[in-house]
Amino acid sequence: MDIIKAPRGVRDILPDEAWKWAYVLETSRKVAGFFGYNEVHLPLFEHTELFSRGIGDSTDVVEKEMYTFLDRAGRSLTLRPELTASMVRCYLEHGMSKKVQPVKLWSAGPMFRYERPQKGRYRQFWQLDVEALGSEAPEVDLEIIAFAIYLFNALGLSNLEVVINSVGCPVCRPGYRDALKRYVGSNFDALCNTCQNRFERNPLRILDCKNERCREIMKDAPGIVDYLCVECSEHFKRVKEGMTILGINYKEDKNLVRGLDYYTKTAFEVLSGELGAQNAVCGGGRYDNLAETIGGPHVPGVGFAAGIERIVLTMEGQGCDFGQQPGIDVFIVTADDLAKNKALKLLYDLRREQISVDMDYTGKSIGSQLKTASNKEAKLACILGGVEIEKGVVTVKDLRKGSQSEVANDSFIDYVKANLAG
C-alpha cells in the first residue's frame, strides 16, 4: 500500500525552516506593538458571500481560485483566500466602531487559493495581514506603508521601494473607466480571452493581467491619476508628501490597481531586491467602501498583506540573518537504566528552571549519545553512570570548550545555570 502524501499545492514546514517562520512572525509581533496594532485570530472559513461581494465577482480570486463547499446544512462556505474582508466583518460584527478610531489590528495564518503551484506560491499559504479601520486620513495610509517598511528593515531586507498609485473612488472612477474602455477597445482583438471577458464587467482588471501580451498593450493605457476627483487627488498628494518627509523611497505606477475590487484611493506594493531583480514582498491599499459592500455602514480602512513564504524566500536570497537556530542547552547522557531513572528527575528539574534539555530514549551507547548531543547543538552534556551515582556527582562536559568537570548533585543546577550564562 502506498504512503498517503500531502495534496498537490500544499507542503509541510519542517523544523529546518519553521524556525525562520517563527523569527519573521515574532519580529512582526514586536513591530505591531511599536505601532499600536493588536493581534486577532480569525476563522479559516467564512460565508462565501463575504468574499464574492467583498472581493468582487470579476476578480481572479472569486472566479477561479476559491475553495468553496456546502456544509451539511447546505450553506455555502469558503476557505479564506485573504484576510481583509474577514477583518472588516470582525470589526462590524463586534461593534468596534465604539472603540477609539482607527482600530488597529493584525493577524497571521493560512489562506487558501486554487492556483498553479510554483516556488513561493502554494494553494495553502501564510499571510501577515495588517489593517487600520475607521479613519479616512491619508496619514493612516502613510502609517500602514511605514509599518511595512519598518518591518522589512527590521528583517534585514535591502533596497526597499514603494510602488504607489491611486485607484480613485466611485465619484471619479467612472470617467476613467470610459477612457480606459476607449483605449482597450482599439486593442480588443489582441487581448487574452480573460481580459476580453473583463472588458464590459470590469476593465480595470485588465491592468492587473499577468499575460505578457496584455501587459505590453496596457503600457500605453491612460493613467487614472489624470481622472481623479479633487478629494482623491488631494489624498494621493498628501500620502506622497508624507513619504517624502519620512524618506521612504517610492515611484508612481499608473497601472498598479492590485487584484481585488475593494480598493479605493491608495494602492501600493513594497519591492525588495537588487536592481533588475526586485520582488514584491507585500501589497495593500485603502478600501473605504468594503464595509458597505458586505452590508455594514461606511467604515474607511487601509492595510496590507505579506506572504510569509515570499518574505522567507527573499530573506534567504539576500542572506538576511534569522537569528540563531534553536538548539538545546543540555543533553543528559546515561549509561544504564539506573542512571536513566535519575536522569528523568534531572530532566524536569532543569526544565523547571527554564533550561532546554533532552535525553536519549532509545538505548544508544554513551558515544552515540554524545554524538546526538553535538548534532542537537547542546552546550553541555551531563553524563550519568554507575560511578557518578555512587559518588553523588554528575560529569558535566562543556561541548563548546571541550572541558569536563565533576559536579556534586546539590550544586548541579546552579553550576549548569552559571555555565550557560557564561
C-alpha positions, 0 to 999 in steps of 0.5 A: 500500500502506498504512503498517503502524501500531502495534496498537490499545492500544499507542503509541510514546514519542517523544523529546518525552516519553521524556525525562520517562520517563527523569527519573521512572525515574532519580529512582526509581533514586536513591530505591531506593538511599536505601532499600536496594532493588536493581534486577532485570530480569525476563522479559516472559513467564512460565508462565501458571500463575504468574499464574492461581494467583498472581493468582487465577482470579476476578480481572479480570486472569486472566479477561479481560485476559491475553495468553496463547499456546502456544509451539511446544512447546505450553506455555502462556505469558503476557505479564506483566500485573504484576510481583509474582508474577514477583518472588516466583518470582525470589526462590524460584527463586534461593534468596534466602531465604539472603540477609539478610531482607527482600530488597529489590528493584525493577524497571521495564518493560512489562506487558501487559493486554487492556483498553479503551484510554483516556488513561493506560491502554494494553494495553502499559504501564510499571510501577515495581514495588517489593517487600520479601520475607521479613519479616512486620513491619508496619514493612516495610509502613510502609517500602514506603508511605514509599518511595512517598511519598518518591518522589512528593515527590521528583517534585514531586507535591502533596497526597499521601494514603494510602488504607489498609485491611486485607484480613485473612488466611485465619484471619479472612477467612472470617467476613467473607466470610459477612457480606459474602455476607449483605449482597450477597445482599439486593442480588443482583438489582441487581448487574452480571452480573460481580459476580453471577458473583463472588458464590459464587467470590469476593465480595470482588471485588465491592468492587473493581467499577468499575460505578457501580451496584455501587459505590453498593450496596457503600457500605453493605457491612460493613467487614472491619476489624470481622472481623479476627483479633487478629494482623491487627488488631494489624498494621493498628494498628501500620502506622497508628501508624507513619504517624502518627509519620512524618506521612504523611497517610492515611484508612481505606477499608473497601472498598479490597481492590485487584484481585488475590487475593494480598493479605493484611493491608495494602492501600493506594493513594497519591492525588495531586491537588487536592481533588475531583480526586485520582488514584491514582498507585500501589497495593500491599499485603502478600501473605504467602501468594503464595509458597505459592500458586505452590508455594514455602514461606511467604515474607511480602512487601509492595510496590507498583506505579506506572504510569509513564504515570499518574505522567507524566500527573499530573506534567504536570497539576500542572506538576511540573518534569522537569528540563531537556530534553536538548539538545546542547552543540555543533553543528559547522557546515561549509561544504564537504566539506573542512571536513566531513572535519575536522569528523568528527575534531572530532566524536569528539574532543569526544565523547571528552571527554564533550561532546554534539555533532552535525553536519549530514549532509545538505548544508544551507547554513551558515544552515540549519545554524545554524538546526538548531543553535538548534532542537537547543538547542546552546550553541555552534556551531563553524563550519568553512570554507575560511578557518578551515582555512587559518588553523588556527582554528575560529569558535566562536559562543556561541548563548546570548550571541550572541558569536563568537570565533576559536579556534586548533585546539590550544586548541579543546577546552579553550576549548569545555570552559571555555565550557560550564562557564561 
